């Protein structure tokens, strides 16, 4: 991880006003002091048991991790555990007691009006499949605990924390739902997703997940408990069988998620209730166990550059600098690079004259250099029209201007979130086409980002990091 001060600098430079910490890291909480950034801290799963068995342990935890930092660090919520009921089900009996003890400790410190207490739960808590949303209920196994949880949230004026990942909904649907539905993309009329009981039309799996949870809550005769999505995102790299985990899909999902959340409306059954959402996550989790995709959800490399561009408004994009450039990935397959280069210079309309033999940018005479130049020229011209920086997986974005020399980003099997080579490129424009390519490569995907509100309205939030 970068030093806490550098993490906060990334947050501030990108106008990120809400973050969720997966623990109570003292350095991070100190670094966030005086920034005004709203902070959700977390009780780790390992801590839940002790707190749920001892009011004094809960009081000590609040004094050490909350009261000691307020008011300079703007802590506004405590997330008790992470998907406790489905990840450590034996802890179910003490989950709500832990929340109650923490809340009483906040009351004793007169902090209960500033700091909410809740617990993030996964979609796995719902009956399967969670469609249609109107008939979804919680798994009966957890009825007693869920009732106590909802009663606590209502009595303390808190909110239900939901981890909603359309990525997993899509890959586990066995082809029932099209990927466009998971990515917030428009569906043809014949593929529209309609709840047969309410006739609500669901434009996205995300909305259906949130609405399914609202209906499950309503089945317990509770109302007025808003949902905050405490995790949502899309992996940008996966293993051999994780074909949906691509940079392009991650970019499409998170950009469309931002547009969706910032329109201020709720899901079809709760249109007046905005879906405040945390994007998972700031950095990759290189040491996390499980599939490759779980380790590659980050928006940023640890040097502050972005994995792919994410728009927060019509004039700003999450990135270390003001502009994003497109370059070839070091070590990419030579045939794929050549095909991408051909596409950029032929169909893509890139100006490839400067890297012809004898021209200004011909040297160094390498496929890597020529492809980077062509990719970037295409990307700068076509980005506003939906052009992407993918080129069949051979390209990536960087905040370093290639006209001043570009450091290429290396994709390898090290699982490092900031691995890079030392190869430097001069300015690039493109290599003359040899043959017309057959792939789509950087072709416009149809994604257009409309004007949205600035990040300062704080409906898009960021998961900062998780301790591996």
LUMLOVEX-768081 format. One record per residue: x, y, z of N, C-alpha, C in turn. Coordinates in pm, whole numbers, padded with zeros to 5 digits, always signed. Example, Ala and Ser with C-alpha at 12.3 -4.5 7.8 and 13.67 -1.06 7.14 Angstrom:
<rs>
+01319-00569+00780+01230-00450+00780+01320-00330+00780;+01285-00225+00708+01367-00106+00714+01290+00003+00787;
</rs>
This chain:
<rs>
+00083-00119+00000+00000+00000+00000+00087+00125+00000;+00043+00230-00067+00113+00357-00055+00097+00411+00086;+00182+00503+00127+00162+00566+00258+00025+00630+00267;-00029+00637+00386-00164+00690+00405-00179+00831+00348;-00075+00911+00361-00082+01048+00311-00100+01050+00160;-00036+00954+00089-00050+00949-00056-00189+00900-00096;-00244+00806-00019-00380+00759-00046-00478+00874-00034;-00464+00952+00072-00554+01067+00091-00535+01169-00020;-00412+01186-00066-00388+01279-00177-00462+01233-00303;-00465+01101-00328-00539+01049-00443-00687+01077-00427;-00740+01055-00307-00882+01081-00281-00915+01228-00305;-00834+01316-00251-00862+01459-00263-00848+01508-00406;-00747+01461-00477-00727+01509-00613-00840+01465-00705;-00909+01359-00668-01020+01310-00749-01156+01344-00689;-01156+01433-00590-01279+01483-00528-01366+01370-00474;-01304+01267-00422-01377+01157-00358-01408+01200-00215;-01535+01207-00181-01576+01266-00054-01624+01165+00048;-01638+01037+00009-01678+00932+00102-01589+00810+00078;-01539+00749+00184-01462+00625+00169-01507+00525+00275;-01489+00400+00241-01512+00293+00337-01381+00222+00363;-01342+00212+00489-01224+00136+00527-01268-00002+00573;-01189-00103+00539-01223-00239+00579-01171-00272+00718;-01119-00172+00788-01074-00191+00926-01071-00054+00992;-00985-00036+01092-00972+00095+01159-00824+00133+01161;-00760+00126+01046-00617+00155+01037-00588+00294+01094;-00502+00299+01195-00474+00424+01265-00410+00528+01174;-00318+00485+01088-00252+00581+01000-00351+00643+00901;-00442+00560+00848-00541+00614+00756-00634+00710+00826;-00681+00674+00944-00774+00761+01015-00708+00894+01052;-00581+00888+01085-00509+01013+01115-00489+01096+00989;-00455+01030+00878-00432+01102+00752-00559+01167+00701;-00674+01108+00732-00803+01163+00688-00849+01279+00775;-00779+01304+00883-00815+01412+00975-00811+01546+00903;-00916+01624+00920-00921+01758+00864-00957+01765+00717;-00979+01653+00653-01010+01653+00510-01158+01674+00482;-01243+01644+00580-01387+01651+00559-01444+01528+00491;-01359+01438+00447-01405+01315+00381-01483+01230+00481;-01602+01188+00444-01683+01103+00530-01629+00960+00527;-01610+00902+00645-01542+00774+00657-01632+00671+00723;-01646+00556+00658-01708+00440+00720-01597+00346+00762;-01591+00314+00890-01491+00220+00939-01556+00085+00960;-01475-00017+00978-01528-00153+00987-01475-00229+01107;-01563-00305+01169-01525-00408+01264-01491-00531+01180;-01372-00583+01193-01335-00701+01113-01412-00823+01162;-01425-00923+01076-01494-01045+01116-01429-01109+01238;-01298-01094+01249-01228-01152+01364-01263-01082+01494;-01306-00957+01486-01340-00880+01606-01485-00896+01648;-01571-00941+01556-01715-00945+01584-01746-01031+01706;-01685-01147+01717-01717-01239+01826-01690-01177+01962;-01572-01117+01979-01539-01057+02108-01632-00944+02145;-01666-00861+02048-01755-00748+02074-01896-00797+02105;-01941-00902+02034-02076-00953+02056-02094-01024+02188;-01984-01057+02255-01992-01125+02384-01964-01034+02502;-01923-00909+02474-01879-00825+02584-01908-00677+02559;-02000-00617+02635-02026-00473+02622-01900-00390+02648;-01816-00434+02740-01696-00356+02770-01597-00359+02654;-01590-00472+02584-01505-00480+02465-01556-00384+02358;-01688-00377+02342-01748-00284+02245-01716-00140+02283;-01726-00107+02411-01698+00029+02457-01552+00065+02433;-01463-00030+02462-01320-00005+02437-01295+00018+02289;-01360-00061+02203-01343-00048+02058-01388+00091+02010;-01503+00136+02059-01555+00267+02019-01463+00378+02067;-01415+00370+02190-01327+00475+02243-01197+00482+02164;-01143+00364+02128-01014+00361+02059-01025+00400+01913;-01129+00357+01846-01136+00369+01700-01232+00476+01649;-01318+00527+01734-01415+00629+01693-01393+00758+01770;-01415+00753+01901-01408+00874+01983-01271+00939+01977;-01166+00859+01964-01030+00915+01963-01002+00998+01839;-01081+00982+01733-01054+01052+01607-01156+01162+01576;-01274+01152+01635-01374+01256+01613-01339+01379+01695;-01373+01500+01649-01444+01530+01524-01352+01556+01404;-01219+01554+01425-01129+01592+01315-01138+01495+01198;-01150+01366+01229-01175+01267+01123-01325+01242+01120;-01384+01262+01003-01531+01265+00992-01588+01124+00976;-01585+01048+01086-01639+00912+01084-01791+00918+01097;-01860+00853+01005-02006+00862+01003-02076+00727+01014;-02004+00616+01005-02069+00485+01011-01971+00377+01052;-02028+00271+01113-01951+00151+01147-02015+00034+01073;-01936-00034+00992-01980-00157+00927-01933-00274+01013;-02028-00348+01069-01994-00456+01162-01974-00584+01083;-01848-00620+01063-01815-00740+00988-01835-00721+00839;-01810-00828+00765-01829-00828+00620-01897-00958+00580;-02025-00948+00543-02103-01064+00501-02096-01175+00605;-02116-01137+00730-02100-01230+00842-02188-01353+00828;-02316-01334+00793-02410-01446+00795-02376-01553+00692;-02316-01514+00580-02282-01613+00478-02135-01654+00481;-02049-01574+00542-01907-01609+00545-01867-01678+00675;-01927-01640+00787-01900-01707+00915-02034-01729+00986;-02117-01819+00934-02254-01835+00985-02262-01871+01133;-02156-01932+01187-02159-01966+01329-02162-01842+01418;-02129-01726+01360-02131-01601+01437-02267-01533+01435;-02365-01591+01367-02496-01530+01354-02558-01491+01489;-02552-01576+01592-02618-01541+01717-02563-01416+01785;-02438-01380+01755-02381-01264+01826-02369-01140+01736;-02416-01147+01611-02403-01033+01521-02485-00912+01570;-02612-00931+01591-02695-00819+01635-02658-00774+01777;-02629-00864+01871-02577-00816+01999-02452-00730+01985;-02361-00766+01895-02242-00683+01873-02282-00543+01826;-02379-00536+01735-02425-00407+01686-02489-00327+01800;-02568-00394+01884-02632-00326+01997-02529-00272+02096;-02427-00351+02126-02325-00306+02221-02248-00186+02165;-02219-00189+02037-02149-00075+01976-02237+00049+01979;-02364+00031+01949-02456+00146+01949-02467+00206+02090;-02478+00120+02190-02487+00171+02328-02359+00243+02369;-02246+00195+02319-02120+00265+02347-02118+00402+02281;-02174+00413+02162-02185+00543+02095-02278+00635+02172;-02389+00581+02222-02483+00661+02303-02412+00715+02426;-02333+00630+02491-02261+00672+02612-02163+00784+02583;-02112+00788+02460-02017+00894+02422-02086+01008+02348;-02220+01003+02342-02300+01104+02273-02262+01116+02125;-02234+01003+02063-02194+00999+01922-02296+00927+01834;-02404+00879+01893-02498+00796+01818-02572+00872+01709;-02581+01005+01720-02649+01082+01616-02558+01109+01496;-02428+01094+01516-02334+01117+01406-02293+00987+01339;-02284+00878+01414-02228+00753+01363-02336+00645+01359;-02366+00596+01240-02462+00488+01222-02392+00353+01238;-02471+00253+01274-02419+00117+01288-02503+00025+01200;-02437-00055+01117-02506-00154+01035-02407-00265+01002;-02446-00355+00913-02359-00469+00878-02378-00507+00733;-02273-00509+00652-02287-00544+00509-02319-00692+00490;-02417-00719+00405-02454-00857+00375-02455-00878+00224;-02433-01002+00183-02425-01033+00041-02562-01071-00014;-02571-01078-00147-02694-01121-00213-02724-01268-00183;-02625-01342-00137-02647-01483-00106-02742-01503+00010;-02772-01396+00081-02865-01405+00193-03010-01420+00143;-03031-01390+00015-03165-01396-00041-03194-01533-00099;-03325-01562-00115-03364-01685-00180-03315-01685-00323;-03295-01801-00378-03241-01810-00514-03345-01869-00608;-03351-01820-00732-03278-01700-00779-03349-01574-00733;-03276-01463-00720-03341-01340-00673-03418-01270-00785;-03497-01347-00858-03581-01290-00963-03703-01379-00979;-03822-01319-00995-03845-01176-01003-03830-01108-00867;-03789-00982-00865-03767-00912-00738-03889-00912-00646;-04008-00908-00705-04130-00896-00624-04155-01017-00535;-04097-01131-00567-04121-01253-00488-04000-01295-00406;-03895-01214-00408-03772-01251-00337-03789-01237-00187;-03736-01333-00115-03737-01330+00031-03598-01364+00082;-03576-01340+00210-03451-01385+00271-03456-01537+00289;-03339-01599+00285-03329-01741+00313-03384-01767+00453;-03479-01859+00463-03547-01884+00591-03452-01925+00702;-03335-01975+00667-03236-02015+00767-03203-01902+00862;-03210-01778+00810-03166-01662+00888-03283-01579+00941;-03404-01632+00940-03521-01552+00974-03508-01480+01108;-03466-01552+01210-03457-01492+01343-03356-01378+01346;-03238-01402+01290-03133-01299+01289-03173-01180+01203;-03232-01207+01086-03273-01097+00997-03378-01011+01065;-03473-01073+01131-03576-00994+01201-03511-00903+01305;-03419-00957+01384-03351-00875+01485-03270-00763+01420;-03205-00795+01308-03126-00695+01238-03214-00580+01188;-03323-00613+01121-03411-00509+01067-03472-00426+01180;-03506-00492+01289-03560-00420+01404-03457-00321+01459;-03331-00363+01464-03224-00273+01510-03209-00154+01415;-03207-00179+01285-03188-00072+01188-03303+00029+01196;-03426-00020+01212-03539+00072+01223-03532+00153+01352;-03500+00087+01462-03498+00156+01592-03386+00258+01603;-03277+00238+01530-03163+00330+01539-03156+00423+01418;-03258+00418+01332-03262+00504+01213-03139+00484+01125;-03101+00360+01108-02985+00326+01026-03032+00270+00892;-02940+00213+00815-02972+00164+00681-02916+00024+00661;-02977-00047+00566-02933-00183+00533-02815-00174+00438;-02706-00242+00472-02586-00243+00389-02586-00366+00299;-02580-00344+00168-02588-00452+00071-02464-00453-00017;-02403-00570-00033-02295-00589-00130-02357-00650-00257;-02363-00573-00364-02433-00616-00485-02337-00617-00603;-02311-00733-00658-02218-00749-00769-02288-00814-00888;-02336-00737-00985-02390-00797-01106-02291-00888-01179;-02162-00866-01161-02063-00955-01222-02089-01100-01181;-02106-01122-01050-02130-01258-01003-02270-01305-01039;-02367-01214-01040-02500-01250-01084-02499-01298-01228;-02418-01233-01310-02410-01271-01451-02340-01406-01469;-02222-01424-01410-02146-01546-01434-02212-01668-01370;-02298-01645-01269-02366-01758-01205-02505-01784-01262;-02544-01708-01364-02680-01721-01418-02691-01827-01527;-02579-01888-01561-02578-01993-01664-02641-01947-01795;-02613-01824-01830-02659-01773-01959-02802-01724-01961;-02870-01725-01847-03010-01679-01844-03019-01531-01875;-02924-01453-01821-02926-01308-01841-02812-01267-01934;-02837-01177-02028-02732-01129-02118-02636-01037-02044;-02512-01030-02091-02413-00947-02022-02450-00800-02027;-02523-00759-02131-02565-00618-02140-02650-00579-02018;-02728-00672-01970-02814-00649-01853-02729-00624-01729;-02616-00693-01718-02527-00674-01604-02447-00545-01615;-02424-00497-01738-02339-00380-01762-02418-00250-01780;-02547-00249-01748-02632-00131-01763-02649-00091-01910;-02630-00182-02001-02642-00147-02142-02784-00176-02192;-02824-00104-02295-02960-00114-02346-02986-00253-02404;-03103-00305-02372-03144-00435-02423-03247-00418-02534;-03243-00504-02635-03350-00500-02736-03483-00537-02673;-03591-00493-02736-03725-00513-02679-03754-00660-02649;-03703-00749-02733-03733-00891-02714-03659-00950-02594;-03561-00877-02541-03484-00927-02426-03511-00847-02299;-03608-00759-02300-03635-00679-02182-03669-00767-02062;-03621-00725-01945-03641-00801-01821-03757-00737-01745;-03868-00809-01735-03989-00755-01673-04033-00847-01560;-04065-00787-01445-04121-00863-01334-04267-00893-01368;-04305-01019-01381-04441-01051-01425-04549-01013-01324;-04510-00991-01198-04609-00958-01096-04636-00809-01085;-04531-00728-01102-04547-00583-01090-04544-00513-01224;-04496-00585-01327-04475-00530-01461-04368-00421-01463;-04286-00417-01357-04173-00325-01357-04070-00374-01458;-04017-00282-01538-03912-00312-01634-03777-00284-01569;-03689-00384-01566-03558-00368-01504-03452-00349-01611;-03396-00228-01616-03295-00196-01715-03158-00254-01679;-03140-00292-01553-03010-00342-01510-03026-00445-01400;-02932-00536-01393-02930-00635-01286-02907-00568-01152;-02832-00459-01151-02806-00384-01029-02938-00339-00966;-03026-00278-01045-03155-00233-00993-03237-00351-00942;-03233-00462-01015-03309-00579-00973-03258-00634-00840;-03126-00631-00820-03069-00679-00694-03114-00592-00577;-03110-00461-00596-03151-00370-00489-03300-00386-00461;-03381-00394-00567-03525-00409-00548-03560-00543-00484;-03487-00649-00520-03511-00779-00458-03488-00771-00308;-03387-00695-00267-03359-00680-00124-03467-00598-00056;-03515-00493-00122-03626-00415-00064-03748-00504-00044;-03776-00590-00141-03892-00677-00128-03873-00782-00018;-03751-00829-00002-03724-00924+00107-03743-00857+00242;-03703-00731+00253-03724-00656+00377-03874-00637+00402;-03947-00604+00296-04091-00583+00308-04163-00709+00351;-04109-00825+00312-04172-00952+00351-04170-00973+00502;-04083-00900+00572-04079-00903+00718-04165-00791+00778;-04241-00724+00694-04328-00613+00736-04251-00494+00790;-04130-00473+00736-04054-00353+00767-04054-00262+00645;-04061-00134+00668-04053-00035+00560-03975+00086+00611;-03933+00170+00519-03862+00292+00558-03717+00271+00593;-03663+00151+00567-03520+00125+00590-03449+00137+00456;-03373+00243+00433-03306+00258+00303-03191+00159+00288;-03156+00132+00163-03043+00044+00132-02926+00129+00084;-02809+00104+00138-02684+00160+00086-02603+00043+00032;-02561+00053-00092-02478-00052-00151-02334-00028-00107;-02285-00113-00019-02153-00093+00040-02041-00151-00045;-02074-00232-00146-01974-00279-00242-02042-00307-00375;-01983-00257-00481-02020-00297-00617-01905-00262-00709;-01879-00347-00804-01769-00323-00897-01759-00436-00996;-01654-00432-01077-01635-00533-01181-01485-00557-01197;-01439-00683-01195-01295-00708-01209-01246-00677-01350;-01125-00623-01357-01069-00589-01488-00970-00694-01540;-00947-00797-01460-00860-00906-01503-00905-01032-01432;-00907-01144-01506-00947-01270-01446-00861-01384-01495;-00891-01504-01447-00820-01623-01490-00868-01671-01626;-00815-01783-01673-00847-01832-01808-00995-01852-01834;-01072-01893-01733-01215-01917-01756-01300-01798-01716;-01238-01693-01665-01314-01575-01622-01319-01474-01738;-01387-01512-01843-01383-01434-01966-01455-01300-01957;-01543-01284-01861-01614-01157-01846-01533-01053-01770;-01423-01097-01707-01340-01005-01628-01238-00940-01720;-01276-00830-01784-01189-00759-01875-01185-00611-01840;-01081-00545-01885-01070-00400-01861-01188-00326-01923;-01227-00366-02043-01336-00298-02111-01467-00314-02034;-01498-00434-01989-01622-00455-01914-01620-00379-01782;-01504-00378-01716-01493-00305-01589-01516-00156-01611;-01458-00103-01718-01477+00039-01748-01623+00070-01778;-01685-00013-01859-01826+00009-01893-01912+00001-01769;-01889-00102-01687-01974-00120-01568-01963-00001-01473;-01841+00035-01435-01827+00140-01335-01870+00277-01388;-01842+00306-01514-01891+00433-01569-02044+00436-01571;-02105+00327-01613-02251+00323-01617-02312+00319-01477;-02242+00256-01383-02288+00257-01244-02292+00400-01190;-02188+00477-01220-02184+00616-01174-02299+00696-01233;-02320+00681-01364-02432+00750-01428-02564+00710-01363;-02579+00580-01339-02704+00531-01280-02727+00588-01140;-02626+00584-01056-02643+00629-00918-02665+00780-00911;-02592+00853-00993-02601+00999-00986-02729+01056-01048;-02814+00972-01105-02942+01028-01152-03039+01048-01037;-03001+00998-00918-03076+01031-00797-03200+00950-00771;-03234+00855-00856-03356+00777-00836-03324+00642-00777;-03426+00578-00720-03411+00445-00668-03453+00341-00768;-03461+00215-00726-03509+00109-00814-03658+00123-00838;-03716+00048-00929-03857+00067-00964-03954+00070-00847;-03932-00011-00744-04028-00013-00633-04004+00098-00531;-03890+00165-00540-03855+00271-00444-03792+00388-00518;-03864+00444-00613-03807+00545-00701-03757+00668-00627;-03815+00701-00513-03778+00824-00442-03656+00806-00353;-03602+00685-00344-03491+00659-00252-03363+00636-00333;-03270+00732-00337-03145+00715-00414-03066+00593-00366;-02987+00537-00457-02906+00419-00423-02762+00462-00400;-02732+00514-00282-02594+00549-00253-02507+00423-00262;-02391+00436-00327-02314+00317-00364-02164+00339-00349;-02097+00242-00290-01951+00243-00282-01894+00159-00395;-01803+00216-00472-01734+00140-00577-01621+00060-00514;-01619-00067-00544-01511-00154-00495-01410-00174-00609;-01290-00125-00597-01231-00064-00481-01116+00025-00526;-01048+00092-00435-00945+00186-00476-00824+00116-00538;-00773+00012-00468-00655-00062-00515-00686-00211-00525;-00605-00281-00604-00615-00427-00611-00578-00490-00477;-00623-00613-00457-00586-00690-00339-00497-00806-00382;-00368-00776-00396-00275-00871-00457-00262-01003-00380;-00283-00999-00250-00262-01118-00168-00391-01191-00134;-00502-01149-00193-00629-01212-00161-00637-01351-00224;-00692-01445-00151-00707-01580-00203-00827-01587-00297;-00837-01699-00367-00950-01719-00456-00916-01688-00600;-01020-01672-00684-00999-01647-00827-00919-01521-00854;-00856-01518-00970-00778-01400-01011-00864-01275-01009;-00990-01287-01048-01079-01171-01055-01094-01101-00921;-01093-01175-00813-01109-01114-00681-00990-01025-00644;-00877-01047-00708-00758-00967-00679-00744-00847-00770;-00837-00830-00864-00820-00726-00965-00948-00644-00983;-00990-00579-00875-01107-00493-00877-01068-00345-00868;-00940-00316-00852-00898-00179-00822-00916-00081-00936;-00944+00044-00899-00951+00152-00997-00814+00212-01023;-00727+00207-00921-00595+00270-00931-00484+00169-00913;-00371+00195-00981-00246+00132-00943-00192+00210-00823;-00101+00149-00748-00056+00215-00626+00034+00335-00651;+00071+00361-00777+00145+00484-00807+00051+00600-00839;-00079+00577-00826-00176+00683-00845-00236+00692-00983;-00185+00613-01079-00243+00614-01213-00361+00517-01217;-00451+00541-01312-00571+00460-01319-00551+00336-01405;-00627+00233-01371-00627+00111-01453-00701+00138-01583;-00808+00216-01575-00887+00257-01692-00959+00386-01652;-00999+00468-01748-01063+00595-01713-01203+00576-01659;-01235+00650-01553-01369+00648-01495-01415+00792-01483;-01528+00822-01543-01580+00958-01542-01665+00983-01418;-01633+01091-01346-01714+01134-01234-01808+01247-01273;-01777+01319-01379-01864+01425-01429-01829+01446-01575;-01893+01544-01637-01865+01568-01778-01727+01628-01800;-01668+01683-01695-01540+01750-01715-01426+01684-01639;-01459+01582-01557-01354+01523-01477-01356+01372-01487;-01241+01312-01470-01226+01169-01478-01128+01128-01370;-01154+01016-01303-01058+00970-01204-00927+00937-01274;-00824+01009-01243-00691+00978-01297-00590+01059-01221;-00465+01014-01225-00361+01086-01154-00338+01224-01212;-00363+01242-01342-00348+01371-01407-00476+01404-01482;-00476+01516-01553-00599+01563-01615-00636+01484-01739;-00538+01417-01805-00564+01352-01931-00520+01206-01925;-00591+01122-01998-00559+00980-02003-00511+00945-02142;-00404+00865-02150-00347+00825-02277-00354+00673-02290;-00343+00625-02413-00356+00482-02443-00224+00430-02500;-00169+00324-02440-00043+00266-02486-00053+00115-02491;+00038+00053-02565+00042-00093-02574+00097-00152-02445;+00043-00267-02407+00091-00337-02289+00221-00410-02322;+00320-00392-02238+00448-00457-02262+00432-00608-02256;+00490-00678-02351+00483-00822-02353+00356-00878-02416;+00274-00791-02475+00151-00839-02539+00186-00925-02661;+00096-01014-02694+00115-01103-02808+00143-01024-02935;+00249-01062-03007+00292-00983-03123+00187-00982-03234;+00122-01095-03257+00019-01099-03361-00097-01008-03326;-00140-01013-03198-00250-00927-03154-00211-00780-03163;-00084-00749-03130-00036-00611-03141-00041-00565-03287;+00005-00650-03377+00006-00613-03518-00136-00590-03569;-00229-00678-03529-00368-00662-03570-00427-00533-03514;-00394-00503-03389-00443-00379-03329-00385-00257-03398;-00257-00263-03431-00191-00154-03503-00256-00134-03640;-00282-00244-03709-00347-00235-03840-00485-00171-03829;-00559-00211-03728-00693-00155-03710-00687-00005-03685;-00599+00036-03592-00590+00178-03558-00557+00262-03680;-00463+00214-03764-00419+00292-03879-00513+00280-03999;-00593+00174-04003-00678+00151-04121-00820+00195-04092;-00897+00108-04026-01036+00142-03996-01048+00253-03893;-00954+00254-03797-00965+00350-03687-00933+00493-03724;-00864+00515-03834-00836+00651-03879-00724+00722-03808;-00637+00646-03738-00523+00711-03672-00426+00766-03777;-00358+00873-03745-00257+00931-03833-00126+00858-03809;-00090+00769-03902+00026+00683-03883+00150+00731-03960;+00147+00850-04010+00257+00896-04096+00387+00915-04020;+00380+00954-03894+00502+00990-03821+00589+00871-03786;+00536+00749-03797+00623+00634-03766+00654+00552-03891;+00639+00613-04006+00685+00550-04129+00839+00562-04136;+00907+00474-04210+01054+00481-04219+01102+00620-04256;+01201+00668-04178+01260+00797-04203+01186+00913-04139;+01068+00888-04080+00992+00996-04018+01030+01014-03871;+00979+01120-03813+01023+01166-03682+01015+01059-03573;+00909+00979-03575+00886+00885-03464+00904+00739-03504;+00977+00718-03612+00998+00580-03657+01084+00501-03558;+01186+00564-03501+01273+00497-03405+01228+00525-03262;+01240+00426-03173+01292+00293-03199+01195+00211-03285;+01252+00137-03380+01173+00061-03476+01127-00070-03412;+01026-00060-03327+00970-00180-03262+00819-00180-03279;+00763-00298-03282+00618-00312-03291+00551-00249-03169;+00613-00265-03052+00559-00209-02929+00546-00057-02940;+00651+00008-02987+00652+00153-02998+00549+00201-03101;+00548+00138-03216+00456+00181-03322+00310+00159-03281;+00283+00046-03215+00146+00018-03171+00102+00121-03068;+00189+00156-02975+00153+00255-02872+00116+00388-02936;+00194+00428-03036+00166+00556-03099+00032+00553-03172;+00007+00447-03247-00119+00435-03320-00237+00426-03225;-00222+00347-03120-00330+00332-03022-00368+00467-02962;-00267+00543-02922-00296+00670-02856-00357+00771-02953;-00309+00774-03077-00366+00867-03173-00514+00835-03198;-00544+00706-03212-00683+00664-03229-00766+00702-03107;-00713+00673-02988-00788+00693-02864-00822+00840-02842;-00726+00929-02868-00751+01071-02846-00858+01124-02942;-00863+01068-03062-00962+01114-03161-01100+01053-03136;-01104+00928-03092-01230+00855-03090-01290+00836-02952;-01220+00874-02846-01270+00850-02711-01406+00915-02688;-01422+01039-02732-01548+01111-02710-01664+01049-02785;-01633+00964-02884-01737+00898-02962-01759+00754-02918;-01696+00718-02806-01712+00582-02755-01596+00491-02784;-01489+00541-02848-01372+00459-02874-01305+00417-02745;-01251+00297-02742-01194+00243-02620-01044+00216-02634;-00980+00197-02521-00839+00160-02518-00829+00014-02475;-00857-00075-02567-00852-00217-02536-00770-00293-02640;-00809-00281-02768-00737-00344-02878-00708-00492-02848;-00817-00563-02825-00810-00707-02800-00720-00741-02682;-00724-00656-02580-00648-00681-02459-00502-00645-02467;-00458-00572-02572-00316-00538-02587-00285-00396-02545;-00385-00320-02498-00363-00179-02464-00413-00150-02324;-00363-00043-02267-00407+00004-02136-00392+00155-02131;-00456+00217-02035-00447+00362-02020-00340+00400-01920;-00289+00519-01934-00189+00574-01843-00208+00725-01837;-00163+00785-01728-00170+00931-01717-00043+00998-01766;+00057+00919-01807+00183+00975-01855+00171+01007-02003;+00198+01131-02040+00183+01177-02178+00284+01106-02268;+00240+01030-02367+00336+00958-02454+00419+01052-02538;+00376+01176-02555+00456+01271-02631+00579+01314-02554;+00580+01285-02422+00696+01318-02340+00773+01193-02301;+00729+01079-02352+00788+00951-02312+00689+00876-02226;+00667+00749-02257+00565+00672-02190+00626+00552-02120;+00586+00531-01996+00626+00409-01927+00514+00309-01947;+00545+00196-02007+00439+00099-02037+00401+00023-01912;+00274-00021-01910+00223-00098-01799+00233-00245-01835;+00294-00323-01748+00316-00465-01777+00206-00549-01714;+00140-00633-01793+00044-00729-01741+00111-00865-01741;+00128-00923-01622+00194-01053-01613+00124-01136-01508;+00188-01241-01462+00125-01331-01367+00169-01306-01224;+00224-01187-01198+00276-01161-01064+00170-01119-00967;+00049-01084-01017-00059-01032-00934-00026-00899-00871;+00078-00834-00917+00112-00703-00863+00023-00599-00923;-00023-00506-00838-00115-00405-00888-00043-00285-00946;+00088-00278-00932+00157-00164-00991+00282-00207-01065;+00279-00328-01121+00397-00374-01195+00413-00294-01323;+00534-00254-01354+00558-00177-01476+00699-00200-01522;+00720-00179-01650+00854-00195-01705+00922-00060-01711;+01046-00059-01754+01117+00066-01766+01131+00111-01911;+01055+00042-02003+01065+00080-02144+01003+00217-02167;+01071+00299-02243+01024+00434-02269+00996+00451-02418;+00883+00514-02449+00846+00537-02588+00854+00685-02620;+00900+00719-02740+00887+00857-02786+00745+00878-02835;+00711+00997-02885+00578+01018-02940+00549+00916-03049;+00420+00879-03062+00382+00777-03159+00263+00820-03241;+00251+00772-03364+00129+00795-03443+00083+00673-03516;+00164+00587-03565+00111+00468-03624+00194+00413-03736;+00177+00287-03759+00250+00213-03859+00155+00182-03972;+00198+00199-04096+00110+00178-04209+00051+00038-04210;-00074+00025-04247-00141-00105-04243-00081-00203-04343;-00072-00327-04297-00028-00435-04384-00149-00506-04442;-00248-00530-04357-00371-00595-04402-00484-00547-04316;-00603-00548-04368-00718-00504-04291-00745-00607-04182;-00756-00563-04056-00776-00657-03946-00917-00711-03944;-00933-00823-03873-01065-00883-03866-01135-00858-03735;-01063-00814-03630-01125-00796-03499-01185-00659-03483;-01257-00640-03372-01317-00511-03342-01217-00418-03276;-01129-00474-03194-01024-00399-03126-01078-00274-03062;-01036-00156-03107-01074-00034-03038-01203+00027-03085;-01283-00045-03160-01405+00013-03216-01495+00066-03105;-01566+00173-03134-01655+00233-03037-01755+00131-02988;-01773+00126-02858-01860+00026-02798-02004+00073-02790;-02029+00197-02824-02163+00252-02810-02184+00318-02676;-02084+00310-02587-02098+00371-02456-02079+00521-02467;-02180+00595-02428-02171+00739-02423-02200+00782-02280;-02113+00863-02223-02131+00908-02087-02202+01042-02088;-02328+01048-02045-02399+01175-02044-02351+01265-01931;-02394+01388-01930-02358+01479-01823-02417+01432-01692;-02336+01433-01586-02384+01392-01455-02337+01492-01351;-02394+01484-01231-02360+01577-01126-02218+01554-01077;-02162+01654-01014-02025+01644-00964-02018+01548-00847;-01900+01497-00819-01880+01400-00712-01913+01461-00577;-01916+01591-00566-01940+01655-00437-02077+01625-00380;-02171+01575-00464-02301+01540-00408-02292+01410-00329;-02180+01340-00345-02146+01229-00256-02241+01111-00264;-02293+01082-00381-02372+00960-00393-02290+00845-00448;-02174+00877-00507-02080+00771-00544-01968+00773-00442;-01938+00659-00388-01843+00649-00279-01737+00546-00316;-01632+00538-00239-01520+00451-00277-01483+00358-00161;-01474+00228-00191-01412+00135-00097-01263+00158-00102;-01202+00189+00010-01061+00226+00007-00971+00104-00005;-00974+00017+00090-00894-00104+00075-00934-00204+00184;-00894-00324+00160-00923-00433+00253-00789-00496+00294;-00779-00533+00419-00658-00601+00464-00662-00744+00414;-00560-00784+00337-00559-00919+00277-00540-01023+00387;
</rs>
